[in-house]
Amino acid sequence: MADQALTVYQENHLSVVFDHHVTRLYGPMVEASRAHVVMLADQGLIPAGRAATLLRGLEAMRADDPATLTYDGSVEDVYFTVEKRLAAAAGVDTSELDVQLARSRNDLDQGVFRMILREQVAAVQAEVLATAGALLDAADRYADVVIVGYTHRRPAQPTTVGHALAGYGEALTGHARAYAELLDEINVSPLGSCAFAGTDLDIDPARVAGLLGFDGLVVNSYEAVAGADYLMRVATLNAQVLATGARFARTMMDWLSWRWMTTPPEFTQGSSIMPQKRNPVVFEHLVSMAGATAADAASVLNNVGAAWWEDSNNATTDVQTRLWDSNDRARRFFRLLGGVIARVEPLSTPAAAEIVATGATTTAAADALTASGVPFRAAHSVVGRLLRESPPDGWTTATVLEVAAGLGLSGVTEDAATQLIAAANDPARVLHRAQADGPGSAQVRRQVALLRARVDESAAHLTALRSRLDAAARTLDDVVRERTAA
């Protein structure tokens, strides 16, 4: 068959899928097969000698480089390539293989997909946690750096670099928790469900699950094979998280353009014609990556939604490439973003007079007037009238009292007017704001401490998962070594 031309179906689908999948699927299929053979021998379903032969063959296959495997049309897909290679490595005829006893390609595929995705999602979560750590460190450092906060792309109120960074830090800690929950959902084993209805043979799915590091079993064998919710959640969580990150990247592009922050040179590109330019293109790349990840999510949802609720390639196998790309892109996204955040520093943040000139302090001025008993809407009108007449640095006690009287507010005192003017001309007063979630520097640092605790919690969850996976891998190695020693 290897010397024959491929059929149209083989050339235009099977070979393409093989090339996309073989480097991902081959290794996990070998590992899942090792655990399965151990279980079959434990249950007395195959003789110990035959199990040892198969395990020796599988052990030899662990040294294979899947990238060297090519599709020749002699078998359908990666699974049958594994089976063919096992027969050769074990020195037996394919007809003597028991590796597929009490196992279907259906539950094997689902198990392998989960094994691959848990590694990828764990890698994404690790980068999210690292980025959150860098962000919170920066928020702590720059909790005293006052800037203008924007709403609807217009200057709104004074805040601080630290307050804004801690805000995105809170979003990231939530994302890290979501990835932890997703890992819990992924890390349950479908192996043992066979085609979808299980088997009459006395198998032990929990044994296989334990040897492969799964935390439990899918409850229902039909869902184990037909289910695709965890696949959709991987795609949509990545899209959601990167969309939020893209919004932050857009804001950072503004900060860099306004020279509020430095542009780390290793994250820039030069111009082909303008020698003075260093373009912060990394943020443009991040926005584009978020768009591509949203497209991957749409592809996954469309494919799954077009399938029947049963084992169906377009609900499971055909979406894997999109998920692998999505996870790789999400990991790189946070690697880039975390790298930038760790290197940026304040450069020429706006001076107090610049902030005052934008009108960003006028809400605080109106609030100051309410402290003397003036209703907020009336105080708002006073400040609005004052601002239309001149910038805050030109206001005097006399003009405040005159405007207030013109609006029918006869009870405004000179002291109240003085407090209003002071608030309007002191953007740094936000540094002393006592509101727990606000931009006061002490409060931002308290927020950072709370968020770091959440980061530590998610990091501990990830560390525990990786420890369980490592322990399971060592156990499987030990068992195989024992079974093949004779």
Secondary structure, DSSP 8 states (H G I E B T S, - for coil): -TTS---HHIIIIIHHHHHHHHHHHHHHHHHHHHHHHHHHHHTTSS-HHHHHHHHHHHHHHTT--GGG----SSSSSHHHHHHHHHHHHHTS-GGG--TTTT--HHHHHHHHHHHHHHHHHHHHHHHHHHHHHHHHHHHHHTTT-EEEEEETTEEEEEEEHHHHHHHHHHHHHHHHHHHHHHHHHHSSB-TT-TTTT--SS---HHHHHHHTT-SSB-S-HHHHHH--HHHHHHHHHHHHHHHHHHHHHHHHHHHHHTTSB---GGG-EE-SS-TT-EE-HHHHHHHHHHHHHHHHHHHHHHHHHTS-SSS-GGGTGGGHHHHHHHHHHHHHHHHHHHHHHHH--B-S---HHHHHHTTTTHHHHHHHHHTTT--HHHHHHHHHHHHHHS-GGG--HHHHHHHHHHTT-TT--HHHHHHHHHHHT-GGGGGG---TTSS-HHHHHHHHHHHHHHHHHHHHHHHHHHHHHHHHHHHHHHHHHHHT--
